[in-house]
Amino acid sequence: MNVIFMVSDGFGPASETFGRTYYQYVNKYPSNHITPLDKILVGQSRTRSNSSLITDSAAGATAYSCGHKTYNYGIAVTPDKIHVPLFWKEHTIKECLQELQVDLLFGGGLCHFIPSYESKSCRKDDINLIDDSEFLFINDRVSFDNLNNTGVLPVMGLFASDHMSFEIDRDPKKEPALWEMADKALKILSYSDKKRKGFFLLIEGSRIDMAAHGNDPAAHANDILAYYKTVEVVQKFVDENPNTLVVSVSDHETGGLALGYQPTKVYPKYIWYPEVVARVKKSSNKIALEIEEVLKSRVKSKESNDEDDNDNTDIIYDLIEDIILDKMGIDDVTDEELNYIIESEAGRTIIDLSNYLAKMVSNRAKIAWTTHGHSGVDVNLYAYGKHSRLFRGNKENTDIGRTIEKLLGLNLSELTDRLFSDFKFSNTNINTRISKPKFNEIHYHDIKN
């Protein structure tokens, strides 16, 4: 039996409505046209962690992969800090390579795999995880396209130094799309499964979550559409390989998205505008970085005591307005907005600017966000194929992990005893060397040490 576990990170019920409406708008579909996910909706998953009504990513991943509730920031441990095994790992790539029998890995994060002395590394040590492994390694689009479907396992493809790009920013000549990586992975795994024992594949739409952390509606919408395409690829595989189950679920909702934002004194209109979101061409992060480059030229002009400083300021304003019109589709930018973007440069961060640009789009689209973190709502649960009926209804997130455990013929409790029978937690603090990205991408899951 094959099991394909899909994680639409940060994708809540409002995001599904948002994604469906955007999907209909950009494709000119009628209002009754449903998404690939709508076709396989079977229930909901409850997301609270052991320590909070709002889970973090670590506890959410542990619930699905271990079948245990744990505290926020706890990975593969029970609330009393007893280690439990994972049948997949969402955030701990190094451990995947060293401890588990992983055959295939596609994605970004190259900087975490190469030693600190290499220019694109973000590690704090000299460990080279690529050289230390037996993987066939590829890191460019051409090699991905030319990768055979047989005889290549184990294979690792890392196509970006940091995160893979948001779909709205992705250069198809450099990075494969999520649905392309899923299609390639399914072909390789199915053709390599000569003994027909089956395989387990994790597919994560991680950038849905990161766009929601930034409250960026355009990046959020386009990564949702990329996830829809991936679901279509997987559904087709299941139809052709009926001994396969696909489960799609989110670990939590991110952003607290609300479709309808009109804080007015008069009775509000019942509206929101997908066309505003569709006009945006880049993520707010990318646009913020472009604006920052323009503003740097203004700083250099001031430092040189340029006599034409007033003229340069006018030029800066014009350039910023052009960027906002071209990249964001906003033709009614206000003086207040321009003043914040340009004049508050010294007192704000790149994240502040990115969030502000995203809010400019959200306000005009009449949508809102309650947080830059997670929220506590139930998330939709989707299943298709063999044994999909077992996932019908409103489920605790741990029940989903336990059901897959049974279908795979595993006994995680027994495995825990075998793996950690002689293990003891250290009584002293361990000084770990954590790799940290050094690129311009905004990060929302940084670990501080």
C-alpha positions in Angstrom: 0.0 0.0 0.0 1.2 3.5 -0.8 0.4 6.4 1.6 0.8 10.0 0.4 0.5 12.5 3.3 0.0 16.1 2.1 0.5 19.0 4.5 -1.1 22.4 3.5 0.8 24.3 6.1 -1.2 27.1 7.7 -4.2 26.5 5.4 -7.5 27.0 7.2 -11.1 27.0 6.2 -11.1 30.7 5.3 -8.1 30.1 3.1 -10.0 27.4 1.2 -12.8 29.8 0.5 -10.3 32.5 -0.4 -8.4 30.1 -2.6 -11.5 28.8 -4.3 -12.8 32.3 -5.1 -9.4 33.4 -6.4 -9.2 30.1 -8.4 -12.6 30.8 -10.0 -11.7 34.5 -10.7 -8.4 34.0 -12.4 -9.6 31.0 -14.5 -13.0 32.6 -15.2 -14.8 29.6 -13.7 -18.5 29.9 -12.6 -19.3 30.2 -8.9 -20.3 26.6 -8.6 -16.9 25.3 -9.9 -15.1 23.5 -7.1 -11.4 23.0 -6.4 -9.5 19.7 -6.4 -9.6 19.8 -2.6 -13.3 20.4 -2.5 -13.8 17.1 -4.3 -12.1 15.1 -1.5 -13.3 16.9 1.7 -14.1 14.3 4.4 -14.0 16.2 7.7 -12.0 18.4 10.0 -9.0 18.1 12.3 -8.7 19.7 15.8 -5.4 21.3 16.2 -4.8 22.4 19.9 -1.5 21.3 21.5 -1.0 19.9 25.0 0.2 23.3 26.3 -2.0 25.7 24.4 -5.3 26.1 22.5 -3.2 27.4 19.6 -0.5 24.9 18.4 2.8 25.7 17.0 4.4 23.9 14.1 6.5 21.5 16.2 3.5 20.2 18.3 1.3 20.0 15.2 3.9 17.9 13.3 4.4 15.7 16.3 0.6 15.0 16.6 0.4 13.8 13.0 3.7 12.0 12.8 3.8 10.4 16.3 0.2 10.2 17.3 1.0 12.1 20.5 0.0 15.6 21.8 2.9 17.6 23.0 3.8 21.1 24.2 4.5 23.9 21.8 8.2 23.8 20.7 8.3 20.1 21.5 9.3 17.8 18.5 8.9 14.0 18.8 8.5 14.1 22.6 5.5 13.5 24.9 4.6 16.3 27.4 6.8 14.5 30.0 9.7 14.6 27.5 9.7 11.0 26.5 11.0 10.6 23.0 8.7 9.1 20.4 9.5 8.0 16.9 8.3 9.8 13.8 7.2 8.1 10.5 7.9 11.4 8.8 9.6 14.6 9.9 8.4 18.0 8.7 11.1 20.4 10.0 14.1 18.2 11.0 15.9 17.4 7.7 19.2 16.6 9.2 17.7 13.9 11.4 15.8 12.5 8.5 19.0 11.8 6.6 20.9 10.5 9.6 18.3 8.4 11.4 15.6 7.4 9.0 15.7 5.5 5.7 14.8 8.4 3.4 15.0 7.6 -0.3 14.0 10.9 -1.9 14.1 14.5 -0.9 13.2 17.5 -3.1 13.0 21.2 -1.9 15.1 24.1 -0.9 17.5 24.8 2.1 20.8 24.0 0.5 22.6 26.3 2.9 21.7 24.0 5.8 23.5 21.1 4.1 26.9 22.5 3.2 29.8 23.5 5.5 30.3 27.0 6.9 33.4 27.7 4.8 31.3 27.6 1.6 29.8 31.0 0.5 26.2 29.9 0.3 26.3 28.0 3.7 24.3 29.2 6.7 25.7 26.5 9.0 27.9 27.2 12.0 30.1 24.1 11.6 32.1 22.3 8.9 29.6 19.4 8.5 28.8 18.6 4.9 25.6 16.6 4.9 25.7 16.1 1.1 29.2 14.5 1.0 28.4 12.5 4.1 25.4 10.9 2.5 25.0 8.3 -0.3 22.4 10.4 -2.2 22.5 11.3 -5.8 22.6 15.0 -5.5 21.2 17.6 -8.0 20.6 21.3 -7.5 19.5 22.8 -10.8 16.4 22.8 -13.0 18.2 21.0 -16.0 19.3 18.1 -13.8 15.8 17.8 -12.4 14.2 17.7 -15.8 16.8 15.1 -17.0 16.5 12.9 -13.9 15.6 9.3 -14.8 12.6 7.7 -13.2 14.5 4.5 -12.5 17.8 3.6 -10.8 18.3 7.0 -9.1 17.4 6.3 -5.5 18.4 7.6 -3.0 18.2 11.1 -4.6 18.3 14.6 -3.2 17.4 17.7 -5.1 17.9 21.1 -3.4 17.0 23.9 -5.7 17.4 27.0 -3.6 19.9 28.1 -1.0 17.2 29.2 1.3 13.4 28.6 1.0 12.0 27.6 -2.3 10.4 30.8 -3.8 6.8 31.8 -3.3 5.0 30.6 -6.4 4.3 34.2 -7.3 8.1 34.8 -7.4 9.3 31.5 -8.7 11.5 31.5 -11.8 10.5 28.3 -13.7 13.9 28.2 -15.4 15.6 27.8 -12.0 13.1 26.1 -9.6 10.6 23.3 -10.3 7.1 23.8 -9.0 5.6 21.9 -6.1 3.4 19.9 -8.5 6.4 19.1 -10.7 8.4 17.8 -7.8 5.4 15.7 -6.6 4.9 14.2 -10.1 8.6 13.4 -10.4 8.7 11.9 -6.9 5.7 9.7 -7.6 7.1 8.4 -10.9 10.5 7.6 -9.3 9.0 5.9 -6.2 6.4 3.9 -8.2 8.9 2.7 -10.9 11.5 1.8 -8.2 9.0 -0.2 -6.1 9.8 -3.5 -7.9 8.7 -5.7 -5.0 5.4 -3.8 -4.7 5.8 -3.1 -1.0 4.5 0.4 -1.3 6.0 3.7 -0.3 5.3 6.7 2.1 5.6 10.2 0.6 5.2 13.5 2.4 4.4 16.5 0.3 4.3 19.9 2.1 2.9 23.2 0.7 5.0 25.1 3.2 4.8 28.6 1.5 1.1 28.8 2.1 1.9 29.2 5.7 4.8 31.7 5.3 2.6 33.9 3.1 0.0 33.9 5.8 2.5 34.7 8.5 3.3 37.8 6.4 -0.4 38.5 5.8 0.4 38.6 2.1 -2.8 37.8 0.2 -1.2 37.5 -3.3 1.5 35.1 -2.2 -1.0 33.2 -0.1 -3.4 32.8 -3.1 -0.8 31.7 -5.6 0.7 29.1 -3.3 -2.8 27.8 -2.7 -3.3 27.4 -6.4 0.1 25.6 -6.7 -1.2 23.2 -4.0 -4.4 22.6 -6.0 -2.3 21.6 -9.0 -0.3 19.3 -6.8 -3.5 17.7 -5.4 -4.6 17.1 -9.1 -1.3 15.3 -9.8 -1.7 13.1 -6.7 -5.4 12.3 -7.4 -4.5 11.2 -10.9 -1.8 8.9 -9.5 -4.3 7.4 -7.0 -6.8 6.8 -9.8 -4.0 4.9 -11.7 -2.8 3.1 -8.6 -5.8 2.2 -6.5 -3.7 0.6 -3.7 -2.9 4.2 -2.7 -4.3 6.5 0.0 -3.8 10.3 0.0 -4.5 12.4 3.1 -4.3 16.2 3.0 -4.5 18.3 6.1 -3.0 21.4 7.7 -1.1 21.4 11.0 -2.8 24.7 11.9 -4.3 27.8 10.5 -2.1 30.8 10.0 -3.0 34.5 9.9 -6.6 34.4 11.1 -7.8 35.3 7.6 -11.2 37.1 7.4 -13.0 37.6 4.1 -14.7 40.9 4.6 -13.0 43.9 6.3 -15.0 47.1 6.6 -14.6 48.9 9.9 -17.0 51.7 9.0 -19.6 53.6 11.0 -22.2 52.9 8.4 -23.7 49.5 7.7 -21.1 47.6 5.7 -21.4 46.2 2.2 -21.0 42.5 1.8 -18.0 42.4 -0.4 -14.4 41.4 -0.9 -12.4 41.8 -4.1 -10.3 39.0 -5.6 -9.4 41.2 -8.6 -7.3 43.4 -6.2 -5.2 40.3 -5.3 -5.0 39.2 -8.9 -3.3 42.5 -9.9 -0.3 41.8 -7.6 2.8 40.4 -9.5 5.3 39.7 -6.7 5.3 38.8 -3.0 5.3 41.7 -0.5 8.8 40.5 0.6 10.2 40.8 -2.9 8.6 44.2 -3.4 9.9 45.4 -0.1 13.5 44.4 -1.0 13.1 46.3 -4.3 11.9 49.4 -2.5 14.8 49.1 0.0 17.3 49.2 -2.9 15.7 52.4 -4.2 15.8 54.0 -0.7 19.5 53.1 -0.3 20.3 55.4 -3.2 18.6 58.2 -1.3 20.7 57.6 1.8 23.9 57.7 -0.3 22.7 61.0 -1.8 22.3 62.5 1.6 25.7 61.2 2.8 27.4 62.9 -0.2 25.6 66.2 0.6 24.2 66.4 -2.8 22.9 69.9 -3.6 20.1 68.4 -5.7 18.7 66.4 -2.7 15.2 67.8 -3.1 15.2 66.8 -6.8 16.4 63.3 -5.8 13.6 63.0 -3.2 11.0 63.8 -5.9 12.6 61.1 -8.0 12.5 58.6 -5.2 8.8 59.2 -4.6 8.1 58.8 -8.3 10.2 55.5 -8.4 8.3 54.1 -5.4 5.0 55.0 -6.9 6.0 53.3 -10.1 7.0 50.1 -8.2 3.7 50.1 -6.3 1.7 50.5 -9.5 3.7 48.0 -11.5 4.2 45.2 -8.9 1.1 45.7 -6.7 -1.4 47.1 -9.2 -2.3 50.0 -6.9 -3.0 53.2 -8.7 -4.5 55.1 -5.7 -1.6 55.1 -3.3 -2.1 57.8 -0.6 0.4 60.4 0.7 0.2 58.7 4.1 1.2 55.4 2.6 4.1 56.9 0.6 5.3 58.8 3.7 5.4 55.7 5.8 7.2 53.7 3.1 9.8 56.4 2.4 10.1 58.7 5.4 10.0 56.0 8.2 13.0 54.2 6.7 15.3 54.7 9.7 12.9 53.4 12.2 11.5 50.2 10.6 12.7 46.8 9.5 12.3 45.0 6.2 9.6 42.9 7.8 7.8 46.0 8.9 7.8 47.3 5.3 6.8 43.9 3.8 3.9 43.7 6.3 2.8 47.2 5.5 2.8 46.6 1.7 0.8 43.4 2.3 -1.7 45.4 4.4 -2.1 47.9 1.5 -3.3 45.1 -0.7 -5.5 43.5 2.0 -7.2 46.8 2.8 -8.1 47.4 -0.8 -9.3 43.7 -1.3 -11.5 44.2 1.9 -9.9 41.2 3.7 -8.2 41.2 7.1 -5.9 39.2 9.3 -6.0 38.8 13.1 -2.4 37.7 13.6 1.0 37.2 12.1 1.1 33.8 14.0 -1.2 30.8 14.2 -4.9 30.7 15.2 -6.8 28.0 17.0 -9.5 27.0 14.5 -10.2 23.5 13.2 -8.7 22.8 9.8 -10.2 20.9 6.9 -9.4 17.2 6.4 -9.2 15.7 2.9 -8.8 12.0 1.9 -9.0 10.0 -1.3 -8.3 6.5 -2.3 -7.9 3.3 -0.3 -9.3 3.4 3.2 -10.2 7.2 2.8 -13.5 6.5 4.6 -11.6 6.1 7.9 -10.9 9.8 8.0 -14.5 11.0 7.8 -15.7 13.3 10.5 -14.2 15.7 13.0 -10.9 14.1 14.2 -8.3 14.9 16.8 -5.0 15.5 15.0 -3.5 12.6 16.9 -6.2 10.3 15.5 -5.0 11.0 12.0 -1.5 9.9 12.9 -2.7 6.8 14.7 -4.9 5.8 11.8 -2.0 6.0 9.4 0.1 4.0 11.9 -2.3 1.1 11.7 -2.7 1.2 7.9 1.1 1.0 7.6 1.3 -1.8 10.0 3.5 0.1 12.5 3.6 0.0 16.3 5.1 3.3 17.3 4.9 2.5 21.0 6.9 -0.7 20.5 9.4 1.2 18.3 9.8 3.9 21.0 10.8 1.3 23.6 13.3 -0.3 21.2 14.9 2.9 20.1 15.1 4.7 23.4 15.4 1.9 26.0 18.9 3.2 27.0 18.3 6.9 26.4 18.4 9.5 29.1 17.9 13.2 28.9 21.0 15.2 29.8 20.9 17.1 33.1 23.0 19.9 31.6 22.3 22.4 28.8 23.8 21.4 25.5 25.3 24.1 23.4 24.0 23.2 19.9 25.2 24.8 16.8 22.1 25.9 14.9 22.4 26.9 11.2 20.7 30.3 10.5 19.8 31.7 7.1 21.7 34.8 6.0 19.7 35.7 3.0 17.0 38.4 2.4 14.1 36.0 2.8 11.8 36.6 5.7 11.7 33.7 8.2 9.0 32.9 10.7 10.3 29.7 12.3 13.8 30.8 13.4 15.3 29.0 16.4 17.1 31.2 18.8 20.0 30.0 20.9 
